Amino acid sequence: MFADRAKIFIKSGKGGDGHVSFRRELYVASGGPDGGDGGKGGDIIFEVDEGLNTLADFRQTRKYIAESGENGGKRNCHGKNGADLIIKVPAGTVIREEVSGKVIADMSGDTKKEIILKGGKGGKGNKFYATPTMQIPQYAQPGQAAKELWVNLELKVIADVGLVGFPNVGKSTLLSRVTNAKPKIANYHFTTLNPNLGVVDLDGHNGFVIADIPGLIEGASEGIGLGHEFLRHIERTKVLIHMVDVASTEGREPISDIYAINKELEAYNPLLLARPQVIAANKIDAIFKESGEDPVKCLKDEFEPKGIKVFPISAVSGSGLKELLYYVKGLLQQIDPEPILFEREFFPEFMEHIELPYTVEKLEEGIFSIEGPRIERMLGYTNLESEKGFEFFQNFMKLNGILEELEKLGIKDGDTVQIYHFEFEYYK
């Protein structure tokens, strides 16, 4: 099965923590602070790989985590930056935030490389906090937290023209005849499971890319059959060619088929019906002459007054194909040549952390508890006995929303706050 969707977890690297240390050298009575900064965490980067055409690799590997930055060291040693993680995807891949479905990036057109999640900044070492009045700071800055997301990847074929129609009407035969594509062709429904692309070369004109979108069925827009798998590939196309079996070799009714497919296109994305359409009335060499009514004329009478041109063709013999292709090229020349891209709707850099790195609880009346890995780490870096250290810790509590959480729980002046083995009286 053609893999055109995947769900993966991505996480950037955490920033390394700043270090607390002081110079300890022979003949230096009291050396100054020399704690180094932490290294930056690695970014999550998506990059187009022209050699890929499916998202199959993401079925085996679903978690992608960049390297964290190293902690700073003594003697002003800067922690090593974490390595970026580059994720290769085929051109045309749309990256969406999993919960909202909003677009983070469209890896198409000029977008070949995109930073999706930035790694956390490294924390400052205690040397950074030295001032004329505070020459021996006992605290350093922790590194910024990593960012993480579940994202959905969707591969949407990049083609100028979409070839649509019910199964077994001759789309693969047409594509193999007018392009260099070599799709599998057989007389079975749903033989084509992959969107096949080919380049049409025309004398005296630039060519265009055409995609054979696998056979649709009624109810495709609701996900019946493989509807959603196929319909998403039409979204980038600028012109649609409806292909019908005008000879009704399998008992299908061409006019009803076109209306049925347009109904599915409209249900999936109403903007698709605004695209120019052309009808390729295929299998004219199989029309039974004595059948009475001319099926090609019936198609023209029904759709050409609506502005949809009908071309009688035979994909097998090649009859009528030249006229069809030059007409489609003329339509494309009237349309903006820039590829259809999906605009960015979700910005991970402004994403708030949903899970707080701490817990705030009311143990009993007048007593509250604060715990969490970041809190514990901050206590290890900070000298709460010093005025500057306590002020630094208070600012950390405020900036991270901890004081706000306490107020929501109803804390009052004079109440006790327990933070591991420390106890404080709360005053606003």
N, C-alpha and C positions, 0 to 999 in steps of 0.2 A: 504493500500500500504506500502510495506517495505521502511522505511526511511533510505536511505544510503547516503544522501547529505543534507547539511545545510549551510546557509550563516549567519554569526553572526558578531556583532560588539564587539570588546574587547578594554578595556582601562585600563591602570595601574593607580595607585594613584599618584597624584602630591605630591612632597616633600613640607613639611611645611616651612614657611618662618622663617628666623632667626629674633630675637627680638632686639630692641634697648632700653636699659634702663640702669640706674645707681643706685648704692647703695644710699639709702636715710635712714640713721640711725641716731638716736640721738647721739650727741657728735662726729659724723663723719662729718667733715667740707665739704669734697668733695670726696665722694665715687667713686670708679672706675666703669668701665662698668660691668654689670652683665646680659646682654641679653643672653638668652639661644638659643640653636640651634633648628631648626625645625626637626620634625620627618620624617622618610623615608616614601614614598608612598608605598602602597601595590603592590605586584607583581600579574600578571595574570599567573596562573599555570594550565597546563592540566595534568590530572592524569587518568590512565587506571582503569576502574571499571569492573572487570570480570563478574559482574552480568548484565551488559548491552550488548545488541546485536543489537541495532538500534540507530539512531540519532533522534528518534521521539521527544524527550524532547526539542530539539532545535527549533521545529516548534512553540512552545508556547512562549519561551523566546529567544529573539534575541540580547539583549544588556547585556553585562557583564562588570561592572565597579568596579574596586578595590577601597578600601578606601584610601583617601588622608591622608598624615601625618599632624599632628597638628602643628600649629605655635609654635615657642619657646616662653617662658615667662620670666618675670623678675626673679631676684634672681637665675639666672643660670638654670632655669627650662627647661629641654629638652622636646620638643613636643613629644607626643605619636606617635609611628610608626603606619601607616595605616595597617589594616588587609589585608593579602593576600587573593585573590579570587581563589579558586580551582574549576576548571571545570572538571567534570567527563565525560569520553568518553569511548566507547567500544574499546577493543583491535583491532588493525588494522586500526584505524582512521588516515588518513593523513591530516595534516593541511597545507593549501596553502594560500599564500597572494592573495587577491581577484583580484587585477588588473593584476599582472604579471603571476599568476598561479604557481609561484615557491613554492617549498616545504619548509616549515618552520620546520616541525617535522613530523616524522612517529612514531606513538605510537604503536610500535610493538617490538617483541623480548625483549631485555633487557631494552628498553625505556619504563618505567612505569610512570615516572613523569618528566615533562619538564617545565622550566620557559620560557614562550613565550615573555612576556613583563615585563621588570623590572620597578619597581616604581621609581619615581624621588627621588634623594637624598635631604635630608633636608638642608636648608640654614644655614650658620654659623651666630651665634649671634654676637653682636658688641664686646663682650669680646675677640673674636678671633682676632680682628683687632687692639687690643691695642699694642702699641710699646712704647719704652722709649721716643720717640719724639712725638708720638700721643697717649696720655693717655686717651683722651675722644672721641673716634670715634663715630661719629653721624650716622653711617650707618651699615647696616647688609646685609647679602646675602639672596636673595629670593630663595625659594626652586626650584628644577629642575622641569620642566614641565612634565606632564604625556605623555606617548606614547599611540597612538591609532591606530587601524587597523581594516579593514574589512577582515575577513578570510573565506575561504570555507573549510568545513569539508567533507571529503569523507571516507566512510567506505569501505575498500577493504578486502574481506574475506581472512583469513589466512588458507590456505589449501595446502597440498602437491600435491594433484591431483585434476584436474578440470574435471568434467564430462559434456561434451558439446554435443549438438545435437538439431535437430529441435523439435518442440513441439510434445508430444505424442509418443515418440519412446521408452519410458520405463525407463527413468533415475530415476524417483522417486521410481519406483518399485525395481530397482537394489539397490539404496541407502538403502531402508528399509530392503532389504534382507541381505546385507553384513555388515551393521553397526547397531548401536543402535538408529539411527535417525528414526523419525516417520513422514515423510512428508505426506501431503494430496495427495491422489491419486484418479484421476477420468479421464474418457475418454473425456476430453475437452481440446482444445488448451488453453495454458496460464493458466492452473490450478495452476501451480507453479509460484508464483510471488516473493517468497523469496528464496535466496540461502540457501539451506539446507546443514548442515555439519554433518558428522558422522565419527566415528573412526573405521577403519578396523583392527580387531585383527587376527593375523596369528600365527599358532602354530610354535614355535621355532624362531620367528622373532618379532622385535618391530613393532607395528602397524603404520598406517599412517592415516592422515586426508584427507578425500575426500569430495569435495563440488559438489553438484548437481546445476550447473549453469542453471537458468531458460531458457526455450526454446528460441533459437535465430531464427531470420528471416532474409531474404535477405534485405540489407539496414540497418542492425542494427548498423554498424559502423558510419552511417550518422545520427544516432539518431532516425531512423524510429522504430515505435513500442516502446519498452522499451529497445532498443539496448544498449545505453550508461549506463543505470542502471545496466545491467547485465555484459557487457564486462569488466568493471573495476574490477570485482571480479576475473577475470581469471589472472590478471597481476601478482599475487603472486605465482600462482601454478607452479610446477616444471615439471609435466607430464600431458599431456592432453589425456583423453580417449574420442574418438569420438564414440558416440552411434548412430547406425542406425537401422531402421526397415528393416531387410534383407528380410523379407517376403512381403514387400510392401503392407501391409494390408490397407493402406490409399492411395495407388497409388503413393507413393513417390519413387524416384529412388536413392538408397543408394550411388552410386558412385558420382552422381551429388550433393547430399547433402553434402558429405565430402568436395568436392571442393568449394562449395558455402560457407560453414562455414569457411574454411581456408582463403577464399577471404575476409570475414568480419574481421577475426582475423588480417590479414595482414594490412588491411585498418585502423584498430584501433591502432595497435601497431605492426610493423614489427618484433620486437623481439620475439613475441609470436610464430612465425613459427619456431624459433630455438629450441623450447622446444621439447623433445621427445614426440612422439604421438603413440597411440595404438588405434586400431579399435575394438569395441565390436559390433559384428554382432548379434543383438538381434532378438528374436522371431523366432528362428530356428524351434520351435515346430509348427509354423503356416505356414511353407513353403509348398506350394502345390506341391506334389511330381511329378505329371504328367505335370508340367509346362515346362519341357524341360531343359533349361539351369540352371545349379546350381548357384544361386546368391552368395553363399559363395565363390565358386571357382572364380567367376568373380571379387569379391572384392580382393581376394588374388593375382590374376594375375595382377590387376591394381596397388596395393599398396605395396605388399611385396618386389618387385624389388626396390622400393624406400626406403626400410628400415623401413616400417611401418607394424608391425605385426598385423594380423587379427585373432581374437578369436571368433568362433561361440558360442553363449551363449543363454540361455533362462533365463531372469530375473525372470520369474514366477516359473519355476521348479528348478532353480539353476544349470542347466546343464552348464558346461564349466566355471563357475565362479571361481573355485579354481585355474585353470591354468592361467586365466586372472590376478587375484590378485597377485599371486606369481611372475608373469612376471613383473608387475608394481613395485612390491617391489624391484625386482632386478635392475630395471632402477633407482629407487630412491637411491639405495646403491652406484650407480656410480656418484651421484650428490652431491655437497657440501651440508651438512645437515643444514647449517645456513639458517634461513629464508630470503626470498627476501625482502629487505628493500629499501625504496626510500631515496636517499641521500639528505641532507639539501642543499638548493640552495638560501634561503633568510634569512638574518640575521637582525632581528628587532633592535638589539643593535646598529647597524651602520646606522639605518634609519634616514634620515634627516627629519626635520619637514617641510612639504610642505606649510602649512599655517603659515605665519610669525605672531608673536604676536604683531605686530605694523603696522602702515601705514605711509608711507613717501610720501608727496605730494609737488609739486611746485605750490604755490598759485598764484604767479605772478613773474615777473622778479626780481631776487635777494631776494625773500622771500620764505622760505620753512617751512613746518609744519611736526611735528612728533607727532603721538598719538598712544595710544594702552594701554591695561590693564597692561601689564608688565612695560611699561614706567611710567604710573601713580603710580604704586605701588613702583617703584624704587625712584621716587621723594619723596614719603612719608617716605622712610627709610634714605634718603641721605641728608646731610647738604651741599648744594652746595656753601654755603658761605665760607666753609673751603677749603683749598688747597687740603687736602687729600680726602675730600668728592667729590670735583669736579673731581679729578683724577680717583677716583673709578668709577664715573658715566661715564666718558669718555671711560674707559676701557670696561665697560658694553656695550656702544654704538658700540665700535669697534668689540668686540667678537661676538655680535649678528648680525653683518652685516649691521647695520644702516648707518654707515659712508660710506660704499660701495654703499648703495642705493642712498645716497645723491649725490655721485660723478657720478653715472649713470644718475641722473637727471640734471647734469651740474652745480652743485654748484661751486662757485668760492670764493677765499679768500675775506673776507669782507662782504659776503652775510649774511642775517639774518636767523637764525633758531628759530622757535617758538615751544616751548614744553609746552603746556597748558599756564599757566600764566607767564612762563619764556621766555626771549629772549636772544639769544647769537649771537655773531659774529663768523662766521666760519673762521678758519685758519688751514691749513693742517699741 
